[in-house]
Amino acid sequence: MDWPELADQHIHFVWVKATEGSRFRDPRFAANWAGAHAAGSSSAPYHVVNMDSPGSDRAEEIVAVPSRTTSSTKSSTPLSGMTERSTSPTPSLPWSASQ
């Protein structure tokens, strides 16, 4: 992700993929999270919910997300979830919205 380019396009908020199901932690989450904040964008993590495991396992992954952000870049927005049918992880693509 080219974070400075997003800043040049006046993107002020992005959703950053954190986890998917109970087995996948996005390896680029920390870099994307830091990049978004370095570019001046606010961000919130999102979790892709799929039905590959018990809900309690998925919840543990979701709850662990805040511990993977630094105190200076904590999200002021709650973690979001999205549902998908696929059983394989989707590519890591930060979602953005311009103001």
Secondary structure, 3 states (H helix, E strand, C coil): CCHHHHHHCCEEEEEEEEEECCCEECCCHHHHHHHHHHCCCEEEEEEEECCCCCHHHHHHHHHHHHHHCCHHHCCCCCCEEEECCCCCCCCCCCEEEEC
